[in-house]
Amino acid sequence: MKFIDDLYEFYKDKLVGDEEDAVALILYTLQEHTREDLMKLIGEMSDEEVFQMVGQFLIGQLKEKMAREGLGQHRPVDENQKIH
C-alpha cells in the first residue's frame, strides 16, 4: 500500500521496530487527516486491502465485546453440565 510505504520511508530512521512505534505513528498520522482524506485512501485500496482492514477492525471489535462480557475467562465447571 502506497500510503504505508510512504509513511515508512518518511519515518524509518526514527522507528525502533516494535508495535508501540506502529500504533503511535498510525494514531498520530490519522489525527492529521479528515474523514474525507481517509475515504479517499480507502478508495485507493485494493479489494484485498479493504477486506483485510475491515476484517481486522471487526475482529478487534468482537474481542473487545467478548472481554467486556467476560467471555474467555475461566469459570467454575458445573459437573452436571455436559461439555458436548
Secondary structure, DSSP 8 states (H G I E B T S, - for coil): -HHHHHHHHHHGGG--SSHHHHHHHHHHHHHTS-HHHHHHHHHTS-HHHHHHHHHHHHHHHHHHHHHHHTTTS-----TTS---
